[in-house]
């Protein structure tokens, strides 16, 4: 009798656990988008599923050029979206599942190589269904729009909720400041704020990330230390979470070998 109960139970479990719907992974069949595009979509029960959590998903082929800084955003009034970006080799290059105050998620990445990247829009579970808007663009900021400053420096400014995130770093918006280094020095950069979770990103003249920091070890302020050789640099004052806004103070101190 006991064996029959076990067999019946296993049979019921097998019927309850329906196989996941496999998504379409053929790149040439995915809807193509480019930076600057905005598309509307909808997650439904007929969409493929993420094998990790069962969430429904839509995929897009994003064409970018090498060295291009790309920002992506998904907005939905029906569910909290999750956005993931994979390069041509299948490596994850950007991800965000933290919804902001405007009901969306944003992320950005710096394309190491040109070609097609795969953008995946999903939810947290099989129950996350509904319409959404996916928008993409080139990150506005960096050396092109950075405000020039002379080292050492202390300045106050503010991050707005609608600012684009810094390329290849954190989810929040960013402001940029450029400076020149004439001889080797140790840079000590701090960003303090009572309004937001501060984050700093330092780039070299080619847009490569030199150093990042989002936590000074004691508070949500940021403390970045980097040994710099002569050249041009851009530092981004940013936030850890998307949608954060508020005032901040940025201090750049320099230390030289004597």
Secondary structure as GFF3:
##gff-version 3
##sequence-region A 1 258
A	DSSP	alpha_helix	2	16	.	.	.	ID=ss1
A	DSSP	three_ten_helix	27	29	.	.	.	ID=ss2
A	DSSP	beta_strand	31	34	.	.	.	ID=ss3
A	DSSP	beta_strand	38	43	.	.	.	ID=ss4
A	DSSP	beta_strand	57	64	.	.	.	ID=ss5
A	DSSP	beta_strand	69	75	.	.	.	ID=ss6
A	DSSP	beta_strand	82	86	.	.	.	ID=ss7
A	DSSP	beta_strand	92	96	.	.	.	ID=ss8
A	DSSP	beta_strand	104	110	.	.	.	ID=ss9
A	DSSP	beta_strand	115	122	.	.	.	ID=ss10
A	DSSP	beta_strand	130	138	.	.	.	ID=ss11
A	DSSP	three_ten_helix	142	144	.	.	.	ID=ss12
A	DSSP	beta_strand	147	148	.	.	.	ID=ss13
A	DSSP	beta_strand	153	159	.	.	.	ID=ss14
A	DSSP	beta_strand	174	181	.	.	.	ID=ss15
A	DSSP	beta_strand	185	192	.	.	.	ID=ss16
A	DSSP	beta_strand	198	203	.	.	.	ID=ss17
A	DSSP	beta_strand	209	213	.	.	.	ID=ss18
A	DSSP	beta_strand	222	228	.	.	.	ID=ss19
A	DSSP	beta_strand	231	239	.	.	.	ID=ss20
A	DSSP	beta_strand	246	256	.	.	.	ID=ss21
###
